[in-house]
Amino acid sequence: MKKLFLIYFFVSLTSSVFAQCIKGDCVSGTGEKIYPDGSKFEGVFQEGQKLKGIYKYPNGDQYEGSFKQGKRDGLATYSYSNGERYEGFYVDDAKSYGKFAFKNGDSYTGTFANNLFNGYGSFKKNSGELIEGYWENGKYSLAVEEELEITDSTLVANPDSTANARSSSQKSLRPRVFAVVVGISDYQGTGLDLSYSDRDAQLFYNHLRSAMPSEMAAGKSALLLNERATLSNINAALSDVFSNSSPNDFIIFYFSGHGSVGEFVPYNHSVGLRHEDLKNYFKNTEAKFRLVVADACFSGSIGTPNQTSVSDTQDLFDSRLAVIMSSKPDQTSLEMGSLEQGVFSYHLIRGMQGLADLNQDKYVTAGELFMYTKNKVANHTSNEQIPVIYGVNLNKIPLTKVK
């Protein structure tokens, strides 16, 4: 009797500790598996790990999407048992960029960190009221004007808001601007040509030179258009230009052309400029401020995982960095003959020229530029194209002084 009891206890214990495959192939195929906590996964397995499918939690919540090494990763939908819903991207088991709909009709669309609203986003109440701007740990954060210090002759912003910590030597330092600007309309061959990407890049470059003449002259820049914008030339320019920057400088990368998930497409389009490789160039510099701007299809995927590489969204939440992309991860970016430009670049450049100075302080910050550009592009395209941004302290990153 005692022996039978021990056998029963052992069987009960193993069944409660280990997951059970109840249908199909739960190793490298399609199947169903029940886990010790009562949750269940139905979908595709790879080497015994969840790959893609529906995961049902014991409390009634449901996740539908992909996994990486057992963690939620990629484009997915999470439906809560209370009626709330998240649609967007996950990175390393946490929300990255998407829309969270509350059961009362309110919704938030934007970036997340630690599963909380973090970064730039818009909160739309069911009454129609819209709150748009920077969020920190789930709470709306108003920009504090006195924390932004820019002298009349420079683009210096002091991140330390304590007045006693500011020295005259810090105020007098003149940052240099190091920029790599790429625009490709005429791709190798004839089937992939665009109309205005080279013009977008030229106009962006012209604006930098006119708005920041001394800073651009003191630094170094490269303008690569059409056949000059090969992958090897872009990599060489990024390495050469950015390596000359110091901790007081500003580095900028602008790209206008074709994009695909996880990469920008150079002139010789057989191999793309991977988002991962671009981020490494930025991480390996000491520049005080860093800006990435791209007018390309699927450019928002720079903060999401993809088939060829894994992009860590946390890399983009850096107080020195602003990443402004022309479209959401699953959207294309539009050109318009009436503008003779890409819609995003048209409004971006106009914003940098002064229209994005939302608080009328004669300076355009990364946060102001994004808010202006996003609204203009969304309205212009009837929400078919909505820019996205990654970064923190975006209202402390100055981009241009309005003349």
Secondary structure, 3 states (H helix, E strand, C coil): CHHHHHHHHHHHHHHHHCCEEEEECCCCCEEEEECCCCCEEEEEEECCEEEEEEEECCCCCEEEEEEECCEEEEEEEEECCCCCEEEEEEECCEEEEEEEECCCCCEEEEEEECCEEEEEEEEECCCCCEEEEEEECCEEECCCHHHCCCCCCCCCCCCCCCHHHCCHHHHHCCCCEEEEEEECCCCCCCCCCCCCHHHHHHHHHHHHHHHCHHHHHHCEEEEEEHHHCCHHHHHHHHHHHHCCCCCCCEEEEEEECCEECCEECCCCCCCCEEHHHHHHHHHCCCCCEEEEEEECCCHHHHHCCCCCCCCCHHHHCCCCEEEEECCCCCCCCCEECCCCEEHHHHHHHHHHHHHCCCCCCCEEEHHHHHHHHHHHHHHHCCCCCCCEEEECCHHHCEEEECC
